[in-house]
């Protein structure tokens, strides 16, 4: 396979292979650093009569992809034999890095992840593949067909942006091939890095794509539309309303009656299979499912497009234990038989928009999933905890009858799910806040107090006076839903993140308390060992705060630095020299 890989520019990582800067000159950013902020690499996958699907090109050529990852990209970049068709199609996949996270995170990645919403952070152990596949008749090819995929590999979940990018690049590439791709990669290497909270203009092949990168500081809304910059661009830019949000109404139009049940299944981390007619439909619906929990981070595994050739096929398809907590998108009818033991299967057809309310698929028992001509439907024995919101369905029906755009109906559906998730999270956040020690209990010369443990029974009792009913009109067994949620990966992910943030807040309060204390009074009767201990602890806190790992204001940082210098100056010169060593 490697023999087929094309040449490309070398990319320095961490400065390896680059000459040191001349004295008096600032160090230049390593080659392809800006490109790496957006993409890991660009791949071209073709069909070889002897090898099957094979990598024709990887650009830049020094990509860190392993052989196992390259193999996965090859198999996942083509629709399988049961869903092929003539023409162009776009879809996406997600693969596990075969070696896990490689090396420490660059500082730019850490800064981005701290400012970005959790659902848009860079993946540390997975790659996303964004595919543009073309299959057309070609008599000059032995098999009679031209079959090729252009794949953008990234650790960013910007599906709408990268699909828009492919729609510009791929048709030109299939006509002009490698020189076109080199020019595109050079243009991407000039882009500004993704910056949460900013509107960016990204030029490529004569088109300027304008996007807003969401920030965790943004007010949560149903749409990511933001005011664009006042800069006048010629030609007028292609403005993307969102870099990542799928069209929920288009994805779920045949199953709108079951959207809340799907929200519950996703919330509880239940194993769920989407059986679709094509990779485009399967990947779109899986990504839509993983977005249902915003602003809660999706913590289960998910594969927008999964095939029998996947390296994890045996691991995920085992019958010796319960199905793994994963959302799978598949297209091959072979999976109907293979996945009969899975508890929840959503079978869908090609999405269609019409002037009538979409025909709703039925809720069916898994036992009816037996033949290859299985009809569309949600196959599950799960009983929803919450009642269906009929008012929402009426509003969507009215929107369809008035021929409202799909984007408008999608925004309505997203707002409903956002409010539902926020109502579910409100009691959890309220209870978690109550576990935080009081500010007055943080003393400068003692270790910060501990966060009290999360007691599930105490939380459930708190629902009597601070439950989701305060913000949500939907009735049902909320208590039962919370009990099952405690066993899900999403509760574990939410709790770990909130506990980490609270611990950092406590450390920041402790640093502030130290800076506001009477240093001279404390040092009067302290030994040299105790003063050195304070220096080491204060320096550690300062390093973390300067690295944006603690929520500390600039004024406190300045005071802490002065404080550290004052404490250091009280020590003997030889000890100061030792403590000053890096």
C-alpha angles and dihedrals in degrees: 000000000000090000088068095054113113126227122259141161119300114248121212115220117197090352096296112155095011126118116249115257118263116255111276094021126104115243111261118231112264116265114279092009093134091045089053090054088068108022138025091205145314118250133195115205121193137175114256118192092221102034101030113216107012140171109255096177142006117191125226089030096218094065114151094232113137123224089255091053091047090052091050091049090052094053096041095048095071128060109245120254093266096058104037123126140160121276134031128322136175129209141143140230138189126217134186116245103249092219097039118230111352117220128322120324113261114248090246091057091050092050091049094049093049091055099037126083111262092249091058100045121122113269113245099197106020139063126214118217119204111196136200107186124189126192119175135153112268121174091195090068119078094232090047094241137090106223120177140142131206109207130192111203116202143151090223120093093219096136098160093048097047093045089052089048092051092049087060099040107036101061089050092045094052088055101040103022125191103005089056092051093050090053092049093050090049089053092050088050087063095053120109113252116264105275119190112232095025136104110229131197110214115189119204129162094343094313125104112213110202117203139168115221108213120234129209086237091063119110107252111252137163092249132043093216111137132178108273124231118274091236110125110230127193119232096032110257128250099247116207114205089207136008094211118009116111122217098264096190092051091048097046102031094116093046103039089124088062101040093108091049089050088049089054093047091050092044091054093047093241119173106259132180124199110203107196137169094241142015089249092060096039094050093045093051095044091052089047090052092051090052095055094089100057125174086026111081116245103238103175124089119264137185116194090196124019129177138186088254093061113124089231095050095109092043094053098036098052118133095195092086139019116295112272120255096261138124109227129193113203136168106183113098086218086082092064089072095034094052101041090114092058113107099223128035126171113200113193138174131213110306115249130189117210140157091259129073106271115260108257121233116229131249107248138181117255090238089072092062097095113109132065091238092060110159123239113275147112107274109201143120091213117126114211117240094209130057119247117263101237092179090063092052090050091052091049091048090051090049091053092048090052089048094240114179117267090241090059093050090045090054089051092051093045092050090052092051092044091053091046092052092045090051089051092049097044096080091044092052091045092052093043090053089054089060092062114104115245116265092239090060091066106097124187099229098042131068113268113269119259125257108248116248123264106248110196095204091051090051093050090051089051090061089076091075103015106035131137089268087082091070105017132062094199112112128210146095098321090160092058091046092054091048091056091041090060088065094051129096088238093065090048091049093046094047095047092050095046092046090050092050092048092048090052090049090052091051090050091051089049091052090049091049090053092050091051095047127099101261098184093052091051095048096051097088100022124117123233090253091056092049092050089049089054091049092053094046093045092048091050091052091046093051090051092047093048088050089057091247092122125052095239127150120236091247091058090048090053092048092048091053091051089046092053092049090050093051091046092051090059091063127084115273095247091053091047089054092052093048091048093059112109 
